[in-house]
Amino acid sequence: MRRAPGQAGFTLVELMVSLMVGMMVVAALLAGYFAISVSSRHTRALTQMTEDASAALGVLRTHLAQAGYSRPSGVTTSGFQRIYTGAAVVGCDGSFKDVTAAIDALACADTTGNDALKDAVSVAYEADTANSIASGGKPLDCLGNALTSIGTAPNAYYLNTSTFYVASGVDGRGALFCRGNGGGTPQALVENIADLQVLYGISTNLNADPVTVGYYGKASAVNMANVVAVRLCVVVMSSDEVMDDKTPYFNCSDTQVTPTDKRMYRAFRSTVLLHNRLKANL
């Protein structure tokens, strides 16, 4: 009988080389997958943080831009008289003792020796259906509560006072809170806000033309009656822990800080000009 021809196969070396090549391909695919996953996670976190920063700074800018606004009630030799003549902006290097107090009665909590506290700021202006959200013909405060008319016609007016500060919100994460003077308890407006820092631009001559900012300072070091601009800085955190380790970031003072968790942190800034304070006699 004739013998069957021998069957050829892979040698052990060829099998080992093929296995190694296959493992390298799988490793490259896995590395690419994880890189895309991490990049996507970071991109989503940055998008969320940017949206939260835009919302927080947008709310603050909207109210601060109207600080001190009031209709003129008459004219004197020194200029227009306004219906509302109270405080336009009040700030604290830290929290207010009582956020429910009227803006002229707000007092700052003791912050001696503590520079890491979150700032608080309160803004007041005459509200109407043109510069505020309204319902039933009445303007609403920052929380949607109807304001109460003050005084008698023809000089009756609505005063909108909004007090902003950062406190613990969902799951202990920081949030931007507002307390309006329409009633009710303070509520969180924007989540994931870790810090709020405010600098006040001071004019040394409110009668100058044009009025200019001489310097910026913290609330405790300036005269609020001379504030004509406000610099805002919010530190926003990601809602989830997306970093592989605790990652340092630069805070509002441009100081590198290492957080206690693995969330992503970024500082966002904006400057607001107080148009109603540019001329003292207007």
C-alpha positions in Angstrom: 0.0 0.0 0.0 1.1 3.5 -0.7 1.7 5.8 2.3 -0.4 9.0 2.6 1.6 12.2 2.0 2.7 13.9 5.2 0.6 16.8 6.5 2.3 20.1 7.0 1.4 22.3 10.1 2.6 25.4 12.1 5.7 25.1 14.1 5.7 26.1 17.7 7.7 29.2 16.9 5.1 30.3 14.3 2.3 29.8 16.8 4.0 31.9 19.4 4.7 34.7 16.9 1.1 34.7 15.7 -0.2 34.7 19.3 2.1 37.6 20.2 1.0 39.6 17.1 -2.6 39.0 18.0 -2.1 40.1 21.6 -0.4 43.3 20.4 -3.4 44.1 18.1 -5.9 43.4 20.9 -3.8 45.6 23.3 -3.7 48.4 20.8 -7.4 48.2 20.3 -8.1 48.2 24.0 -5.7 51.2 24.5 -7.5 53.1 21.8 -10.9 52.2 23.3 -9.9 53.4 26.8 -8.3 56.6 25.4 -11.5 57.4 23.5 -13.5 56.6 26.7 -11.4 58.9 28.9 -11.4 61.6 26.3 -15.2 61.4 25.9 -15.7 61.4 29.7 -13.5 64.5 30.0 -15.3 66.2 27.1 -18.6 65.6 28.7 -17.3 67.0 32.0 -15.9 70.1 30.4 -19.2 70.7 28.5 -21.2 70.4 31.8 -18.8 72.7 33.6 -18.9 75.3 30.9 -22.7 75.3 30.9 -22.9 75.6 34.7 -20.3 78.4 34.6 -22.3 80.2 31.9 -25.5 79.8 33.9 -24.0 81.1 37.1 -22.2 84.0 35.6 -25.2 84.9 33.5 -27.5 85.1 36.5 -24.9 87.2 38.4 -24.3 89.5 35.4 -28.0 90.0 34.8 -28.6 91.3 38.3 -25.4 93.3 38.7 -25.8 95.1 35.4 -29.0 96.6 36.8 -27.6 97.5 40.3 -28.9 100.8 41.5 -31.4 101.4 38.6 -34.4 103.5 39.5 -36.7 105.8 37.6 -36.1 109.6 38.1 -38.7 111.3 40.3 -37.5 114.8 39.7 -34.7 117.1 38.7 -32.5 119.4 40.9 -29.5 121.6 40.2 -27.3 118.5 40.9 -29.1 116.2 38.5 -31.9 113.7 38.6 -33.5 112.5 41.8 -34.3 108.8 41.9 -37.2 107.0 43.5 -35.0 104.3 45.1 -31.9 105.8 46.7 -30.7 102.9 48.9 -27.7 100.6 48.5 -27.1 99.2 45.0 -24.4 96.5 45.9 -23.3 95.1 49.2 -20.6 92.4 49.5 -18.8 90.3 52.1 -15.5 88.5 52.2 -17.4 85.4 53.3 -21.1 85.0 54.2 -23.7 87.3 55.4 -24.9 86.9 59.0 -28.5 86.9 57.9 -29.3 86.6 54.2 -33.0 87.4 54.9 -32.1 91.0 56.0 -32.9 94.0 53.9 -29.9 95.1 51.8 -29.3 98.2 53.9 -29.2 96.0 57.0 -27.0 93.2 55.7 -24.0 92.5 57.9 -21.0 90.3 57.2 -20.0 87.2 59.3 -16.7 87.4 61.1 -14.0 86.2 58.6 -10.9 87.3 60.6 -7.9 85.2 59.5 -9.8 83.1 57.0 -9.0 84.0 53.4 -10.5 80.7 51.9 -14.1 81.6 52.5 -16.6 82.0 49.6 -17.8 85.5 49.0 -21.4 86.7 49.1 -23.0 89.7 47.2 -26.4 91.3 47.3 -27.8 93.5 44.5 -30.8 95.9 44.6 -32.6 97.8 41.8 -36.1 99.0 40.9 -37.8 96.2 39.1 -40.5 96.5 36.4 -42.0 94.4 33.7 -39.3 95.4 31.2 -36.1 94.5 33.2 -37.5 91.5 35.1 -39.5 88.4 34.5 -43.1 89.3 35.4 -46.3 87.4 36.2 -49.8 89.0 36.5 -48.2 92.4 35.9 -45.8 92.1 38.9 -42.1 91.6 38.5 -40.6 88.5 40.1 -37.5 88.0 42.2 -34.6 85.6 41.5 -36.7 82.7 42.7 -39.9 83.6 40.9 -41.7 85.1 43.8 -43.8 88.2 43.2 -42.5 91.5 44.5 -44.5 93.8 46.7 -45.1 97.4 45.7 -43.4 100.0 47.9 -44.7 103.6 48.4 -47.7 105.3 46.9 -48.5 106.5 43.3 -47.0 108.1 41.3 -43.7 107.1 43.0 -44.7 103.5 43.9 -42.1 101.0 42.8 -41.0 97.4 43.1 -37.6 96.7 44.7 -35.7 93.6 43.6 -33.1 92.5 46.0 -31.1 89.4 45.2 -28.5 87.9 47.6 -26.1 85.4 46.1 -23.8 83.0 47.9 -22.3 79.5 47.6 -23.4 76.7 49.9 -23.7 72.9 49.9 -26.3 71.6 47.5 -27.0 68.1 46.1 -24.8 65.4 47.6 -22.8 68.0 49.5 -21.5 69.6 46.3 -21.4 73.4 46.1 -24.2 75.4 44.5 -24.9 79.0 43.8 -27.8 80.1 46.0 -30.1 83.1 45.8 -32.4 84.6 48.3 -34.9 87.1 46.8 -37.0 89.6 48.7 -40.2 88.3 47.4 -40.4 85.8 50.2 -39.5 82.1 50.8 -36.3 80.4 51.7 -33.1 80.6 49.7 -32.7 78.1 46.9 -30.0 76.7 44.7 -29.9 78.2 41.2 -26.9 76.4 39.7 -25.3 73.2 41.0 -21.6 72.2 40.9 -20.3 75.7 42.0 -17.4 75.2 44.3 -16.4 78.8 45.0 -17.4 82.4 44.3 -14.9 85.3 44.6 -15.8 88.9 43.9 -13.6 92.0 43.4 -15.1 95.5 43.3 -13.9 98.2 40.9 -13.7 101.5 42.7 -13.9 105.0 41.2 -12.1 107.7 43.1 -14.2 110.4 41.4 -17.8 109.6 40.6 -18.3 113.1 39.0 -15.5 112.5 36.4 -16.4 112.3 32.8 -15.9 109.5 32.0 -15.9 107.7 35.3 -13.0 105.2 35.4 -12.0 102.3 37.7 -9.1 103.3 39.9 -8.5 99.9 41.4 -10.2 96.6 42.4 -10.4 95.4 45.9 -12.2 92.9 48.2 -15.5 94.0 49.9 -13.8 94.6 53.3 -11.3 97.0 51.7 -13.5 99.2 49.6 -16.3 101.8 49.9 -19.4 100.2 48.3 -20.8 103.6 47.4 -18.0 104.0 44.9 -18.4 100.6 43.1 -18.7 101.0 39.4 -17.6 97.6 38.2 -17.5 94.0 39.6 -15.1 91.2 38.7 -16.6 87.8 39.2 -14.9 84.4 39.5 -16.6 81.0 40.0 -14.9 77.7 40.4 -17.0 75.0 38.8 -16.6 71.2 39.4 -17.6 68.3 37.3 -20.7 66.5 38.6 -18.8 63.1 38.6 -15.3 62.0 39.5 -13.8 61.8 36.0 -10.1 62.1 36.8 -7.8 59.2 37.5 -6.4 60.9 40.6 -6.8 64.1 42.6 -5.8 66.7 40.0 -4.6 70.2 41.0 -6.2 73.3 39.4 -5.7 77.1 39.7 -8.3 78.8 41.8 -9.7 82.4 41.5 -6.4 83.7 43.1 -4.3 81.8 40.5 -3.1 79.6 43.3 -2.6 75.9 42.6 -5.0 73.8 44.7 -5.3 70.1 45.0 -8.9 69.0 45.6 -10.0 66.3 48.0 -11.8 64.3 45.3 -11.2 63.2 41.7 -13.6 65.7 40.1 -12.4 68.2 37.5 -12.2 71.8 38.5 -12.0 75.0 36.5 -12.1 78.8 37.3 -14.3 81.0 35.1 -14.2 84.8 35.2 -16.3 87.8 34.0 -16.4 91.5 34.6 -19.6 93.6 34.9 -19.9 97.3 34.4 -22.5 99.0 36.6 -24.0 101.4 34.1 -26.3 103.0 36.7 -23.3 104.1 38.8 -21.2 105.7 36.1 -22.5 109.2 36.8 -23.4 110.2 40.3 -25.8 112.9 39.2 -27.8 110.8 36.7 
